[in-house]
Each structure stands twice: as structure tokens, then as C-alpha cells.
Amino acid sequence: MIKKYYLLSPGPAPVPESVLAAAAVPIIHHRTPEFSKIFMEVTEGLKTVFGTKEDVYVLTSSGSGAMETAVVNLLSPGDKALTINAGKFGERWGNICKAYGVAYKEIVVEWGADYTKDQLSAELRANPDVKAVFCQMSETSTGAVYDIKGFAEVVAPTNAVLVVDGISGMGVMPCPMDEWKVDVLLSGSQKSFMIPPGLAYIAFSPKAWKLVEVAKCSKFYFDAKKARKNLLDKTTPWTPAISLVIQQKKALDIILGMGLEQMYAHHRILGDATRAGVKALGLELLARNPGNILTAVKTPAGIEGGKIVKTMQGKYMAYIQGAQDPNKGKFFRIAHLGYMGGFDVITALVALEMTLTDLGYKLEPGASVKAAEPILRENWA
């Protein structure tokens, strides 16, 4: 039997065929009017997705490069920050702060648990000298999403800035930067922006730029002031990933042509259908406040979690992802973001049913699809 590859991971996510084809056009030089035109169209499109009048800077890096850019441009060694560690990527904020000598306080949240604006407000009252709060819009390692609007409400009246990792959340759920008073918002190319890995995006509010002007952390490649200066000339400080920028222009045409509200609705439908499907199999979700980026599902008793991922990938070519350390084997993650559709959800659920049956889990064949299909049919346009 021919086995087809199904990419169902939260990053890299699938890329539209027309966007893949855009990488095949001949390379143009990045210091030319031709490239500058495309580049500025991309930055303007990103501003729309970010919901900001501020400039959005394009970095040739993974999303972690944008995270590092935020830390080193906002803070000086010895400055105090709060990092919300609710999973592997929230933990990364602390690791970056540590690397640059920032005196961070790490708020450790149980994986999948919620963290409220009231809890954050209490931390800020107890730590009035905090200069920055680092958090996730969506914690990709758990599928949980957080109240960014509420976080901004409690951070805005203080001297601190709110820095939001929107790497997996942007384009899936609303986070209008200016309206909500988010100070730094960042994302990456390989998720709902629907291009391959390699670009990261970051924007700073006027409040954040005041910190940038006095920050003393060492930096060279990720210097925001260099990026701001070069953007005036419609270019970047360093050689950009030319083909990826061209692909991002094509993908933004698709995203903005569809409209952000429709994008959010699309992801909600896929998330609702996936959650209904796994619950119909008697499985339990990990996140108390699950998002529409991915669904993290607890491994059923009596089954070794790693075998679910290995069987779906190795036998059925359905590439979901497992849990990361220190929770390997305890749950698995099915993504539904970006260039995915209703039949991708059906594929994931059928592959999951077949895998669980192979591993001895008792279920009613077709139960997950029976639960998901009405949601997809109702919303199919």
C-alpha cells in the first residue's frame, strides 16, 4: 500500500502548494528596489496580523531568536523580570534571562494549568521593581492558552512591559497588540503564517522602545535599533532569507485575503472538532483552557505514551508530536493550525483510532469521526 505523509504537528505546519512554489522563483538580490518592494509589503501585512501601527521587524531566525531579541533589547544585566513558566517554551524565557544576567523570578505553573490576571497582578504588587513580564499566548508544549488581554490590563498601569510569545498563537486567536496594550509581540514563520521555518517577527510599543534606548545587555545580530535604522531604508541589517520573505508575501496574500476573523473561526472549528473526537474515545485533555492551535491528549492508562506517537508516525505516517521532557509519554499533541482543513482532523482521528486499537485500547471504531463530523459539516462553507 502506498503510504502518504501527513504532517499534523504544531510546527513546522503544512505549507500551501502555491507558497511552496513561490520559493522556486529565481533569487533576486536583497539590496535592490525589487526586493525592497516585496519586503515592505510583508512588513505591512505583518502589521495587520499583529494589530499594530508600530513596525514589525523580520528576523532571519527561528522564533527563539525573537525571544532572545526581546530580552537583550529591553533589559540590562541585573534588571528584574517575571517569567511565566507553564511549559517548555515558558521555561525558555527564564533560560534566556539567565544567559544574559537578568535577575528573573520564575513563576512555575503546572503543565496544562491556567494562570490568571489576578495571580499576575498579585506578583506585580509584590515585585514593584519588575521591568518586564514574559509570557506565552499559547504554550505549544501543552496546548494551553492564556488571558493576554487580562495580563495587559494589569501590566499596563505599571512601569513594566508585557512581552508575549505568539509563535504558535498568532493568526489562530486574536491578540491586537495596540488595542490590548501589549508592549512586545513576537511570532515565527512555520506555524499559522504558513511558510517553512526560518523567519521570526517582533514589534515594540513606544513604552518598550523607552527600555530599548537604555538597555545594556550585549547584542549584535539581534540589535533592535539596527533593525529600526535599516527599515527606514526598506531593508534589514543582515542578509535576509530572500526566498522565505517571498513565500511570506504569498502566504500573507492568502491569510489577509481570507481575513483574520475568518482565520480565527477556521481554527476554532478545527479545534472544536478535534476535541470532540478525542473525548468521544474516552480520552482526557491536558489543558484546562485548551486553545485552537493544538490539542494535547493524556495517554490512556495501560499504554506507553511513546508508542502512540511512534505507531502513528511509523505505521500510519501521521506525524503528531509527543510530550516533551519532563513529561515524555504522559500525553501527545495533535495540531490543527495554519494550512490544515477539516479532512486533516478526520485523518488524525482515524489514525489515532487505528493506533489505539493496535495498542490494545478498547474503543468503538468510528466514534471520534462521528463526534467530529457534525461540527465540520455545520461549518463547512
C-alpha positions as CSV (number, residue, x, y, z in Angstrom):
1,M,0.0,0.0,0.0
2,I,1.2,3.5,-0.8
3,K,1.8,5.4,2.4
4,K,1.3,9.2,2.3
5,Y,3.0,11.6,4.7
6,Y,0.5,13.6,6.9
7,L,2.1,16.5,8.8
8,L,-0.1,17.1,11.9
9,S,2.5,18.7,14.2
10,P,2.3,22.2,15.8
11,G,5.4,23.3,13.9
12,P,6.6,23.0,11.3
13,A,3.0,23.1,10.0
14,P,1.9,22.3,6.4
15,V,2.6,24.9,3.7
16,P,0.2,25.7,0.8
17,E,1.3,24.4,-2.6
18,S,1.3,27.9,-4.1
19,V,3.6,29.1,-1.3
20,L,6.0,26.2,-1.8
21,A,6.1,27.1,-5.5
22,A,7.0,30.7,-4.7
23,A,10.4,29.5,-3.4
24,A,11.2,28.3,-6.9
25,V,11.4,31.7,-8.5
26,P,14.9,33.0,-9.3
27,I,16.8,34.6,-6.4
28,I,16.9,38.4,-6.5
29,H,19.4,40.5,-4.6
30,H,18.3,41.8,-1.3
31,R,19.7,45.3,-1.8
32,T,17.5,46.1,-4.7
33,P,14.3,48.0,-5.3
34,E,12.6,44.7,-6.4
35,F,13.3,43.0,-3.1
36,S,12.6,46.1,-1.0
37,K,9.1,46.3,-2.5
38,I,8.3,42.7,-1.5
39,F,9.9,43.2,1.9
40,M,7.9,46.2,2.7
41,E,4.7,44.5,1.6
42,V,5.5,41.8,4.0
43,T,6.1,44.1,6.9
44,E,2.9,46.0,6.2
45,G,1.0,42.7,6.1
46,L,2.5,41.6,9.4
47,K,1.4,44.8,11.0
48,T,-2.2,43.9,10.1
49,V,-1.9,40.5,11.6
50,F,-0.2,41.9,14.7
51,G,-2.9,44.6,15.0
52,T,-0.4,47.4,15.4
53,K,0.7,50.7,13.8
54,E,4.2,50.0,15.0
55,D,6.8,48.5,12.7
56,V,7.2,44.7,12.7
57,Y,10.8,43.6,12.2
58,V,11.7,40.5,10.2
59,L,14.5,38.4,11.7
60,T,16.3,35.5,9.9
61,S,16.0,33.0,12.7
62,S,13.6,30.7,14.4
63,G,11.1,32.0,16.9
64,S,13.7,31.6,19.7
65,G,15.7,34.4,18.0
66,A,12.8,36.7,18.5
67,M,12.6,35.7,22.2
68,E,16.2,36.5,22.6
69,T,15.8,39.8,20.8
70,A,13.1,40.8,23.3
71,V,15.3,40.0,26.3
72,V,18.5,41.6,25.2
73,N,16.9,44.8,23.8
74,L,14.7,45.5,26.8
75,L,16.9,44.7,29.7
76,S,20.3,45.2,31.3
77,P,22.2,42.7,33.5
78,G,20.7,42.8,37.0
79,D,17.3,44.1,35.9
80,K,14.4,42.2,37.4
81,A,11.8,40.3,35.3
82,L,9.0,37.9,35.8
83,T,8.8,34.8,33.6
84,I,5.7,32.6,33.5
85,N,6.9,29.0,33.1
86,A,3.8,26.9,32.2
87,G,5.7,24.6,29.8
88,K,8.8,24.1,27.8
89,F,8.6,27.4,26.0
90,G,7.7,29.5,29.0
91,E,10.8,27.8,30.6
92,R,12.8,29.2,27.7
93,W,12.2,32.8,28.8
94,G,14.0,32.0,32.1
95,N,16.9,30.3,30.3
96,I,17.4,33.3,28.1
97,C,17.2,35.7,31.0
98,K,19.8,33.6,32.9
99,A,22.1,33.6,29.9
100,Y,22.2,37.4,30.0
101,G,22.4,38.0,33.7
102,V,18.8,39.2,34.1
103,A,17.5,38.7,37.7
104,Y,14.3,36.9,36.8
105,K,11.7,35.5,39.1
106,E,10.2,32.4,37.5
107,I,6.5,31.7,38.2
108,V,6.2,27.9,37.7
109,V,2.7,26.8,36.6
110,E,1.7,23.1,36.4
111,W,1.7,22.0,32.7
112,G,-1.8,22.5,31.3
113,A,-3.0,24.6,34.3
114,D,-4.3,28.1,33.9
115,Y,-2.7,31.3,35.2
116,T,-4.9,34.3,35.8
117,K,-4.5,38.0,35.5
118,D,-5.3,38.3,39.3
119,Q,-2.4,36.0,40.1
120,L,-0.2,38.1,37.8
121,S,-1.4,41.3,39.5
122,A,-0.5,40.0,42.9
123,E,3.0,39.2,41.7
124,L,3.4,42.7,40.3
125,R,2.3,44.2,43.6
126,A,4.8,42.0,45.4
127,N,7.6,42.9,42.9
128,P,7.1,46.6,42.0
129,D,10.7,46.8,40.6
130,V,10.0,44.4,37.8
131,K,10.8,45.8,34.3
132,A,9.4,43.1,32.1
133,V,6.8,40.3,32.2
134,F,7.5,37.4,29.8
135,C,4.6,35.0,28.9
136,Q,3.1,32.8,26.2
137,M,-0.1,33.5,24.2
138,S,-0.2,29.7,23.6
139,E,2.1,27.3,25.3
140,T,2.9,24.9,22.4
141,S,4.2,22.2,24.7
142,T,0.8,21.8,26.4
143,G,-1.9,23.3,24.1
144,A,-3.0,25.7,26.8
145,V,-3.7,29.4,26.0
146,Y,-3.7,32.3,28.4
147,D,-5.5,35.6,29.0
148,I,-3.2,38.0,27.3
149,K,-5.8,40.8,27.3
150,G,-6.2,40.4,31.1
151,F,-2.4,40.2,31.5
152,A,-2.1,43.5,29.6
153,E,-4.7,45.1,31.7
154,V,-2.7,44.6,34.9
155,V,0.7,45.3,33.4
156,A,-0.2,48.5,31.5
157,P,-0.6,50.7,34.6
158,T,2.8,49.6,36.0
159,N,6.3,50.5,34.8
160,A,6.8,47.0,33.5
161,V,6.3,46.0,29.9
162,L,4.4,42.9,28.8
163,V,6.3,40.6,26.3
164,V,4.1,38.0,24.6
165,D,5.4,34.9,22.7
166,G,2.8,34.5,20.0
167,I,4.9,32.0,18.0
168,S,2.1,29.4,17.8
169,G,-0.8,31.6,18.7
170,M,-0.6,34.4,16.1
171,G,-3.1,34.0,13.3
172,V,-5.0,31.4,15.3
173,M,-6.5,33.6,18.1
174,P,-6.9,37.4,18.4
175,C,-4.1,39.4,20.1
176,P,-4.4,43.0,18.7
177,M,-1.2,44.5,20.0
178,D,-2.2,48.2,20.2
179,E,-5.8,47.7,21.3
180,W,-4.8,45.4,24.2
181,K,-1.6,47.4,25.1
182,V,0.8,44.5,24.6
183,D,4.3,46.0,24.6
184,V,6.3,43.4,22.7
185,L,4.7,40.8,20.5
186,L,6.6,38.2,18.6
187,S,6.0,35.2,16.3
188,G,7.5,32.7,13.9
189,S,7.0,31.7,10.3
190,Q,6.4,28.0,10.5
191,K,3.0,27.8,12.1
192,S,-0.1,29.8,11.1
193,F,2.0,32.1,8.9
194,M,2.1,29.1,6.6
195,I,5.7,29.1,5.4
196,P,8.8,26.9,6.3
197,P,10.9,27.6,9.4
198,G,13.5,30.4,9.3
199,L,11.8,33.7,9.9
200,A,10.8,35.4,13.1
201,Y,8.8,38.6,13.7
202,I,8.8,41.1,16.5
203,A,7.2,44.5,17.3
204,F,7.8,47.0,20.1
205,S,5.4,49.5,21.6
206,P,6.5,53.1,22.4
207,K,6.7,52.1,26.1
208,A,9.0,49.2,25.1
209,W,11.2,51.4,23.0
210,K,12.0,53.6,26.1
211,L,13.6,50.5,27.6
212,V,15.4,49.6,24.4
213,E,17.1,53.0,24.4
214,V,18.8,52.3,27.8
215,A,19.2,48.5,27.8
216,K,22.8,47.3,28.3
217,C,22.6,43.6,27.6
218,S,25.2,42.5,25.0
219,K,23.8,42.1,21.5
220,F,25.0,42.3,17.9
221,Y,22.9,40.3,15.4
222,F,19.7,40.8,17.4
223,D,20.0,44.6,17.8
224,A,16.6,46.2,17.5
225,K,18.0,49.7,17.0
226,K,19.9,48.4,14.0
227,A,16.7,46.8,12.6
228,R,14.8,50.1,13.1
229,K,17.5,52.1,11.4
230,N,17.7,49.8,8.4
231,L,13.9,49.5,8.0
232,L,14.0,53.3,7.2
233,D,15.9,52.2,4.1
234,K,13.4,49.4,3.4
235,T,15.9,46.7,4.3
236,T,17.5,44.6,7.0
237,P,20.8,44.9,8.9
238,W,21.9,41.5,7.7
239,T,21.3,39.3,4.7
240,P,17.6,38.2,4.9
241,A,16.2,34.8,3.9
242,I,15.1,36.0,0.5
243,S,13.1,33.1,-0.6
244,L,11.3,32.9,2.7
245,V,10.3,36.5,2.5
246,I,8.9,35.9,-1.0
247,Q,7.0,33.0,0.4
248,Q,5.7,35.0,3.2
249,K,4.3,37.6,0.8
250,K,2.4,34.8,-0.9
251,A,1.1,33.4,2.3
252,L,0.1,36.8,3.7
253,D,-2.0,37.3,0.5
254,I,-3.8,34.1,1.4
255,I,-4.2,35.0,5.1
256,L,-5.3,38.6,4.6
257,G,-7.5,37.6,1.6
258,M,-9.3,35.2,3.9
259,G,-9.5,37.8,6.7
260,L,-8.3,37.5,10.3
261,E,-11.8,36.9,11.7
262,Q,-12.3,34.0,9.2
263,M,-8.9,32.6,10.2
264,Y,-9.8,32.7,13.8
265,A,-13.2,31.0,13.1
266,H,-11.4,28.4,10.9
267,H,-9.1,27.4,13.8
268,R,-12.0,27.3,16.3
269,I,-13.9,24.9,14.1
270,L,-10.9,22.6,13.7
271,G,-10.2,22.8,17.5
272,D,-13.8,22.0,18.4
273,A,-13.9,19.1,16.1
274,T,-10.6,17.6,17.3
275,R,-11.6,18.0,21.0
276,A,-15.0,16.4,20.3
277,G,-13.3,13.5,18.6
278,V,-10.8,12.6,21.2
279,K,-13.4,13.0,24.0
280,A,-15.6,10.5,22.2
281,L,-12.9,7.9,22.6
282,G,-12.9,8.4,26.3
283,L,-9.7,10.4,26.3
284,E,-8.9,13.3,28.5
285,L,-7.5,16.7,27.5
286,L,-4.4,18.0,29.3
287,A,-5.1,21.8,29.2
288,R,-7.7,23.3,31.4
289,N,-8.0,26.2,28.9
290,P,-7.2,24.5,25.6
291,G,-6.6,26.6,22.5
292,N,-7.3,26.1,18.8
293,I,-3.6,25.7,17.9
294,L,-3.3,22.1,19.0
295,T,-4.9,19.5,21.3
296,A,-2.9,17.8,24.0
297,V,-4.4,14.5,25.0
298,K,-3.5,12.5,28.1
299,T,-2.2,9.0,27.4
300,P,-4.8,6.4,28.5
301,A,-3.9,4.1,31.4
302,G,-2.0,0.9,30.4
303,I,-0.5,2.3,27.2
304,E,3.1,3.6,26.9
305,G,2.7,7.1,25.5
306,G,5.7,7.0,23.2
307,K,4.2,4.0,21.4
308,I,1.2,6.1,20.3
309,V,3.4,8.7,18.6
310,K,5.8,6.0,17.1
311,T,2.9,3.9,15.7
312,M,1.0,6.9,14.2
313,Q,4.3,8.1,12.6
314,G,5.9,4.8,11.7
315,K,2.8,2.7,10.6
316,Y,0.3,5.3,9.5
317,M,2.6,8.2,8.5
318,A,0.5,10.6,10.6
319,Y,3.1,12.9,12.2
320,I,1.8,14.1,15.5
321,Q,4.1,15.0,18.4
322,G,4.5,13.6,21.9
323,A,5.1,15.4,25.2
324,Q,8.5,17.0,25.9
325,D,10.7,16.5,29.0
326,P,9.9,16.1,31.8
327,N,6.5,14.8,30.7
328,K,7.5,12.4,27.9
329,G,4.9,9.7,27.5
330,K,2.2,11.3,29.6
331,F,0.4,12.9,26.7
332,F,0.5,13.5,22.9
333,R,-0.3,16.5,20.7
334,I,-2.4,16.8,17.6
335,A,-2.1,20.2,15.8
336,H,-4.8,21.9,13.8
337,L,-3.3,25.3,12.8
338,G,-2.4,27.1,9.6
339,Y,-2.8,25.2,6.3
340,M,-4.9,22.4,7.7
341,G,-8.6,21.6,7.0
342,G,-11.4,19.5,8.2
343,F,-10.2,16.4,6.5
344,D,-6.8,16.7,8.2
345,V,-8.8,16.5,11.5
346,I,-10.6,13.4,10.2
347,T,-7.2,11.8,9.1
348,A,-5.7,12.5,12.5
349,L,-8.7,11.0,14.4
350,V,-8.8,7.8,12.2
351,A,-5.1,7.3,12.5
352,L,-5.4,7.7,16.3
353,E,-8.2,5.2,16.5
354,M,-6.3,2.6,14.5
355,T,-3.2,3.2,16.6
356,L,-5.0,2.9,19.9
357,T,-6.7,-0.3,18.6
358,D,-3.3,-1.7,17.7
359,L,-2.0,-1.0,21.2
360,G,-5.0,-2.7,22.9
361,Y,-7.2,0.2,23.8
362,K,-10.9,-0.6,23.6
363,L,-13.0,1.8,21.5
364,E,-15.9,1.9,19.2
365,P,-14.5,2.2,15.6
366,G,-15.6,5.5,14.1
367,A,-16.6,7.1,17.3
368,S,-14.2,10.0,17.0
369,V,-15.3,10.8,13.5
370,K,-18.9,10.5,14.4
371,A,-18.4,13.2,17.0
372,A,-16.2,15.5,14.9
373,E,-18.2,15.3,11.6
374,P,-21.3,17.3,12.7
375,I,-19.1,20.2,13.8
376,L,-17.3,20.2,10.4
377,R,-20.4,19.7,8.4
378,E,-22.2,22.5,10.2
379,N,-19.5,25.0,9.5
380,W,-18.5,23.8,6.0
381,A,-18.8,26.7,3.5
